[in-house]
Structure formats: structure tokens, C-alpha cells
Amino acid sequence: MQTIPALFLHRVTQEPHRIAAWAQAPKDDDQFFLDFIREVHDGPEGWIPATYDHMHKMVAGLAKRLQSLGVSRGVPVAILAETSERWALVDMAVQCLGGITVGIYPTLTDHDVHYQLEHSRASIVLVDSDVQAARCVAISDDLFDLQHIFSLHPSGVIPQLTPARPELQWLADQVDQVRAEDIATYIYTSGTTGEPKAVLLNHHNFTSIIRASTDRLPLEPEDRSVIFLPLAHVLQRFTQYRSLTESAVGWFAPSMEDLQATIQLARPHVMASVPRMLEKIRAEILARAEAEGPTATAALAWAIGVGRTRNAKKWAGDRVGLRIKAQHRLAEQLVFEKIREGLGGHLRLLICGGAPLDPELATWFEAVGISVREGWGLSETTAPVTVNGLDDFRFGSVGKPLDGNEITIADDGEVLVRGPGVFQGYLHDLDATADAFTLDGRFKTGDLGRVEDGFLHIIGRKKEIIVTAGGKNIAPAPLESALQCAPIVTAVVIGDNRPYLGALLSLDPTAMAARAAAEGWEDDRKQWVRRPEVLTEVEAVVRRVNAERARFETIKRWRIVSEPISVDNGLLTPTLKLKRGAIAARFAEEIESLYA
């Protein structure tokens, strides 16, 4: 069985001079890159290419340096940084030594960063800015396993990690010692209560799913892609490793703000994305049409209608008539070519995961001429368990199981998985590991689903985990508990498949009635929740709670509901747990107003 670094060395041997990635050029005082990567190549100004030979030497030099710092088989190395080519190079160096990469989101709070560094027992943490460096220094005193803090860039706070002289045969010898059963990474994932759990994934988890997904969704040699999703997330790590098997060329977007500019330079053929990104792209296209006036808006709507009609006939196996063909040619010239040009001109496939995808959104892009294929998986399954194929697909489903994966539906509707991508357990948590599996060894995903004609449809979530449209996993219970501070008595966090978190807030009816009587308010409960002083107090609570959390965990909009959330009206269980389905139905209009 292969390992991740074995895949890397095989590609290096096969195609040493093929360009593997593009990144922004380093500054003159930047010692991370060796001099050979500054060779002149044709390409955009300010960008540098890295061939597999370049990457080979870079990884060898970084691995040598990391070994001198104590990294070896089984040693955790944390990376607290935004996605970049440096993240990927250091990760591969760690993998070549048999170490364990611990990706930490840079948007996490100090508490969460401290917890993950302590829980993972990381010996080294690598950061990408002086801000992150200062955070780590400030919380490092009682992190007994942490020995070194290095920066991936020149820093005024801590030393920069720089490669040693590369020794390629030495690197090959190190890779030979790595085994498929060795743990490759810890992926931290949210739980319903308490601190996040660390998912243990080994090399075989990754390489087996890479092989299976390559059969389902093959790429073309030298396909270009833009890398922008967090490398701390299992989906981007999986796609990064998979590119080694197909000679794909990755362009690392410097930031989310630079994503559109990077797409224009990279002219990608395929991209891994999340539904929220697709929604943003479509919203921008619609906004540009509206800015041009009613004619442009009408032309866009007409073209999308033509594209959908043509596709529906093709997918049904019906003949596409001459009239539709003629209209489609016109739609291509007037609308679709311009949209695709705005996305680099070559984009043909969007692979979507991380959150449920609206079929209407998928067919919109299909009408434009860009295929969208949805997959499904979790951190515990090394990303994809199921994926729609290029020709074998169903919108609204998450596809068929990849080879080697077995899907069953439990009596309560929960999706159970057995397969080579299923994780090895939770770090330092035998009880949670045991609870995650059935007696016959099937992983309990927490998602509810059904299978139709071999295609899996996810219909709900057994676990109370919110997955936003951007793919962020958030446990609502701790947030709701924090919000339940006077005058708020009950909080319900909303955000599943939504662009951000919202909240329905209920005030204590007894306390509000007493306050109304004392202050001479009108006898109207609906007016009490609109009073300026009440709104100001609630806003203060929300602001305080938000200040203690990462950006993606904050409440962006909230709404006070005048009806109490109680056992009497069926919105709480007898044990005072939220009946989320009943609440969503009762306050459907209020929830929609949070996202209007």
C-alpha cells in the first residue's frame, strides 16, 4: 500500500521538469525559498512556477531542517496559517519524515488555538504572520510539548523556517520508512458539546480514497486549478494530495480577496469549491447584469432558460430541436462565453462539497456550460464517500459510493459507512471512538439519508451540527448557552446551509411582564420586544458573545420572537431541549428575514 510521500516521489521521478504549482514571488529578504526556484519562466509578473524537481529539493531541504528540530515518525507539527504553497511544502516535508500534520484554522480564538496545540501535543507550530506569532508566544508558557515557534515568512517576532541543504537520497530513505498505517494528520472537527475532537487519518485513508475518486472523476493531464480552501480542512488536503496522481497544476490564491484575480491568471479547468462560493459567483454575475440595465438582466434570464431546456433534453435522451440549437448558439455568443471568460475562460468542472448544494444552483451553472458534481463525506471519512460521476449523476443527490465504500441506512435513517477512508479513531478519546461505530464496525455519520437507484440523498442531520454554506462546522449548543443571558432566556442558532449564523431569541415572559408593569409600558407583548432599550440590551449580549468567538462562529443577524419557546407550545421537549424542527416550522418567516 502506498503512502502520501511515496505518491510525491513517484511523480517527481516521472515528471521532474513539469510545473506543479504557481505562487506569488517571495520578497528579496525571504529565505524560505531556495535560490533555484527564482529561475526565470514565462508567466505572469510577480508569480513564480515550481516544477516537481523544485518541489523535490524544497521538500528535502525542509525535511532536513525539521528533522534537526526533532521531527520524526509520529511527531505532531502544527501549522497555523492561511492556505499557501508554503503550507503545502511544509506539510509534505512532515509527511516524508513520517510526522503528523496538525492544521489549525488561523481564524480560531486564542482559547481554541491553545486547546488544539495542547491536545495534539505539537512539538512545533508554524505561523504565517507576526500577529499569529505573537498569539502563539503569548499562550505558549504552559504548552509543555511545544518546543519551537517558527514563521513561514520573514518575521520581526520569531525566527523564519528555512530549508537546509537538500539531500535527495536521504529523503528517499526517510520516505521508505513511512508505513501506510502511520497516522498522517489530525483533523479537528466540531462536536455537539465541549471541545473539538481530533480525527486520526493515516496514509492508507488518503491513498485509497484518491484512487477511488480518480476513477469516478478523472482529470486531464496538466489541468489547472486554483487552491483557496483551507488546507486545515480535509477536503482541500485530499484534493492537494490527489493532484500528485494526475499532474494537475495548482495556483495558490494569496487570499480570498485575490481569488478573482488569481482565477483570471490561472484560467482553471477544474476547481474544488463549496456551495457558498458558487452562490457568490452567481450573485456577482446577476448584479453585473442588473447594473447594465433591464435588457442585460432579461438576456441573462433568457439564456439560462435556453441552457436549462437544452440540458434537460440531453439528460433525458431526447432530441434537441433545431430551434433550441439555434437559440443556444446565440446564448453562447451573447451570454455564456462572457460568463466563462470572467471565470478564466477554461473552467469546465466544479467539484462541490462541504455543505448541501441546491440543485437549482447546480443546474444554473450547467446551463452556462460548467459541469457541477457534488460529493459527500466527513473529516472522519477522509473527505468523499460518495461522488457524482461526469456522466452518471443525479442533481439533488451526493452521488454513488466510491469503490470500496459501503453505505447502509440504519433503522432511524442514519447513514452508516464502512470503507478504506474511515478514520482510525479520535485522539485521546477511546469513549468517543467507541461511540462513533456500530457493533459491527460501521461508522455512524450522524447524517440522515436515503438511497435511490444507488444514489445517496442526504435529507437531514442527526447530530446537532450546523454546516454553513461555506462549509464551516459549528456546534450550536455552546453558542446558544452563552447567548442565554438576561434578558434572553432561550436562543436558537440558525445557519445550516446558510451563508452565516443567525439567531432567534426569546425573552423571559415573566421578567418582561414585571418590567413592563414597573415602567408603565403598554400591555402588548409584541411591542415589548421592539422597545429601543430592550434591543440595546440584547445587542450588548450578542456583541459580548461574538467577541469571544471566531468570525465564522459569530451571530451576524438576530430576531427577537414575541412567542415564548416553551414546553407548553411544543417547542421544547419535557427535558427542555430545543425541538429544532418545530421551531423552524413555527418561525419560518422570521428565519427567512434573517437572510433577506
CORQUIFEN-V567430 format. One record per backbone hydrogen bond with DSSP energy under -0.5 kcal/mol. CO is the residue of the C=O (numbers start at 1). NH is the residue of the N-H. If there is no record, write none. Layout:
# CORQUIFEN-V567430
co->CO nh->NH
co->CO nh->NH
This chain:
# CORQUIFEN-V567430
co->3 nh->7
co->4 nh->8
co->5 nh->9
co->6 nh->10
co->7 nh->11
co->8 nh->12
co->9 nh->13
co->10 nh->14
co->11 nh->15
co->15 nh->18
co->16 nh->53
co->18 nh->52
co->20 nh->250
co->21 nh->50
co->22 nh->252
co->23 nh->48
co->27 nh->30
co->29 nh->31
co->32 nh->163
co->34 nh->37
co->35 nh->38
co->36 nh->39
co->44 nh->47
co->46 nh->25
co->48 nh->23
co->50 nh->20
co->50 nh->21
co->51 nh->55
co->52 nh->56
co->53 nh->57
co->54 nh->58
co->55 nh->59
co->56 nh->60
co->57 nh->61
co->58 nh->62
co->59 nh->63
co->60 nh->64
co->61 nh->65
co->61 nh->164
co->62 nh->66
co->63 nh->67
co->64 nh->68
co->65 nh->69
co->66 nh->69
co->66 nh->71
co->67 nh->70
co->72 nh->75
co->74 nh->76
co->75 nh->100
co->76 nh->123
co->76 nh->124
co->77 nh->102
co->78 nh->126
co->79 nh->81
co->79 nh->104
co->80 nh->128
co->84 nh->88
co->85 nh->89
co->86 nh->90
co->87 nh->91
co->88 nh->92
co->89 nh->93
co->90 nh->94
co->91 nh->95
co->92 nh->96
co->93 nh->97
co->94 nh->99
co->95 nh->98
co->98 nh->74
co->99 nh->101
co->100 nh->77
co->101 nh->103
co->101 nh->186
co->102 nh->79
co->104 nh->81
co->105 nh->108
co->109 nh->113
co->110 nh->114
co->111 nh->115
co->112 nh->116
co->113 nh->117
co->114 nh->118
co->115 nh->119
co->116 nh->120
co->117 nh->121
co->117 nh->122
co->123 nh->147
co->123 nh->148
co->124 nh->78
co->125 nh->150
co->126 nh->80
co->127 nh->152
co->129 nh->133
co->130 nh->134
co->131 nh->135
co->132 nh->136
co->133 nh->137
co->134 nh->138
co->135 nh->139
co->136 nh->140
co->137 nh->140
co->140 nh->143
co->142 nh->144
co->143 nh->146
co->145 nh->147
co->148 nh->125
co->150 nh->127
co->151 nh->161
co->159 nh->151
co->167 nh->171
co->168 nh->172
co->169 nh->173
co->170 nh->174
co->171 nh->175
co->172 nh->176
co->173 nh->177
co->174 nh->177
co->175 nh->178
co->179 nh->182
co->180 nh->204
co->182 nh->203
co->184 nh->101
co->185 nh->201
co->186 nh->103
co->186 nh->188
co->187 nh->199
co->189 nh->197
co->197 nh->189
co->197 nh->199
co->198 nh->427
co->199 nh->187
co->199 nh->201
co->200 nh->424
co->201 nh->184
co->201 nh->185
co->202 nh->206
co->203 nh->207
co->204 nh->208
co->205 nh->209
co->206 nh->210
co->207 nh->211
co->208 nh->212
co->209 nh->213
co->210 nh->214
co->211 nh->215
co->212 nh->216
co->213 nh->217
co->216 nh->390
co->220 nh->223
co->223 nh->249
co->224 nh->269
co->224 nh->270
co->225 nh->251
co->226 nh->228
co->227 nh->253
co->230 nh->233
co->230 nh->236
co->233 nh->237
co->234 nh->238
co->235 nh->239
co->236 nh->240
co->237 nh->241
co->238 nh->242
co->239 nh->243
co->241 nh->244
co->242 nh->245
co->242 nh->246
co->243 nh->246
co->243 nh->247
co->243 nh->248
co->246 nh->222
co->247 nh->222
co->248 nh->250
co->249 nh->225
co->250 nh->22
co->250 nh->252
co->251 nh->227
co->251 nh->253
co->255 nh->258
co->256 nh->259
co->258 nh->262
co->259 nh->263
co->260 nh->264
co->261 nh->265
co->262 nh->266
co->263 nh->267
co->269 nh->348
co->269 nh->349
co->271 nh->351
co->273 nh->353
co->274 nh->277
co->274 nh->278
co->275 nh->279
co->276 nh->280
co->277 nh->281
co->278 nh->282
co->279 nh->283
co->280 nh->284
co->281 nh->285
co->282 nh->286
co->283 nh->287
co->284 nh->288
co->285 nh->289
co->286 nh->290
co->287 nh->291
co->288 nh->292
co->289 nh->293
co->290 nh->293
co->293 nh->297
co->294 nh->298
co->295 nh->299
co->296 nh->300
co->297 nh->301
co->298 nh->302
co->299 nh->303
co->300 nh->304
co->301 nh->305
co->302 nh->306
co->303 nh->307
co->304 nh->308
co->305 nh->309
co->306 nh->310
co->307 nh->311
co->308 nh->312
co->309 nh->313
co->310 nh->314
co->311 nh->315
co->312 nh->316
co->313 nh->317
co->313 nh->318
co->314 nh->317
co->319 nh->321
co->321 nh->325
co->322 nh->326
co->323 nh->327
co->324 nh->328
co->325 nh->329
co->326 nh->330
co->327 nh->331
co->328 nh->332
co->329 nh->333
co->330 nh->334
co->331 nh->335
co->331 nh->336
co->332 nh->337
co->335 nh->339
co->336 nh->340
co->337 nh->341
co->338 nh->342
co->339 nh->343
co->340 nh->343
co->340 nh->345
co->341 nh->344
co->348 nh->371
co->349 nh->271
co->349 nh->351
co->350 nh->352
co->350 nh->373
co->351 nh->273
co->352 nh->375
co->358 nh->361
co->358 nh->362
co->359 nh->363
co->360 nh->364
co->361 nh->365
co->362 nh->366
co->363 nh->367
co->364 nh->368
co->365 nh->369
co->365 nh->370
co->366 nh->369
co->369 nh->371
co->371 nh->350
co->373 nh->352
co->374 nh->388
co->376 nh->385
co->376 nh->386
co->378 nh->381
co->378 nh->383
co->379 nh->382
co->380 nh->423
co->383 nh->378
co->385 nh->402
co->386 nh->376
co->387 nh->400
co->391 nh->393
co->392 nh->389
co->394 nh->397
co->399 nh->456
co->400 nh->387
co->402 nh->405
co->406 nh->418
co->408 nh->410
co->408 nh->416
co->410 nh->413
co->413 nh->449
co->414 nh->410
co->415 nh->445
co->416 nh->408
co->417 nh->443
co->418 nh->406
co->419 nh->422
co->425 nh->200
co->426 nh->429
co->429 nh->433
co->430 nh->434
co->431 nh->435
co->432 nh->436
co->433 nh->436
co->434 nh->437
co->436 nh->444
co->438 nh->441
co->442 nh->438
co->443 nh->417
co->443 nh->445
co->446 nh->462
co->446 nh->463
co->447 nh->415
co->448 nh->459
co->448 nh->460
co->450 nh->457
co->452 nh->455
co->455 nh->452
co->456 nh->398
co->457 nh->450
co->457 nh->459
co->460 nh->448
co->463 nh->465
co->464 nh->476
co->466 nh->468
co->466 nh->474
co->467 nh->497
co->468 nh->471
co->469 nh->276
co->472 nh->468
co->472 nh->474
co->474 nh->466
co->474 nh->476
co->475 nh->479
co->476 nh->480
co->477 nh->481
co->478 nh->482
co->479 nh->483
co->480 nh->484
co->483 nh->485
co->485 nh->488
co->487 nh->508
co->490 nh->506
co->492 nh->504
co->494 nh->502
co->495 nh->498
co->498 nh->469
co->501 nh->556
co->501 nh->557
co->502 nh->494
co->503 nh->505
co->503 nh->559
co->504 nh->492
co->505 nh->561
co->506 nh->489
co->506 nh->490
co->507 nh->509
co->508 nh->512
co->509 nh->513
co->510 nh->514
co->511 nh->515
co->512 nh->516
co->513 nh->517
co->514 nh->518
co->515 nh->519
co->516 nh->520
co->516 nh->521
co->522 nh->524
co->524 nh->527
co->524 nh->528
co->525 nh->529
co->527 nh->530
co->527 nh->531
co->528 nh->531
co->531 nh->534
co->531 nh->535
co->532 nh->536
co->533 nh->537
co->534 nh->538
co->535 nh->539
co->536 nh->540
co->537 nh->541
co->538 nh->542
co->539 nh->543
co->540 nh->544
co->541 nh->545
co->542 nh->546
co->543 nh->547
co->544 nh->548
co->545 nh->548
co->546 nh->549
co->550 nh->553
co->551 nh->554
co->554 nh->501
co->554 nh->556
co->557 nh->503
co->559 nh->505
co->559 nh->561
co->561 nh->507
co->564 nh->566
co->566 nh->571
co->566 nh->572
co->567 nh->570
co->571 nh->579
co->573 nh->576
co->577 nh->573
co->578 nh->580
co->579 nh->583
co->580 nh->584
co->581 nh->585
co->582 nh->586
co->583 nh->587
co->585 nh->588
co->587 nh->591
co->588 nh->592
co->589 nh->593
co->590 nh->594
co->591 nh->594
co->592 nh->595
co->593 nh->596
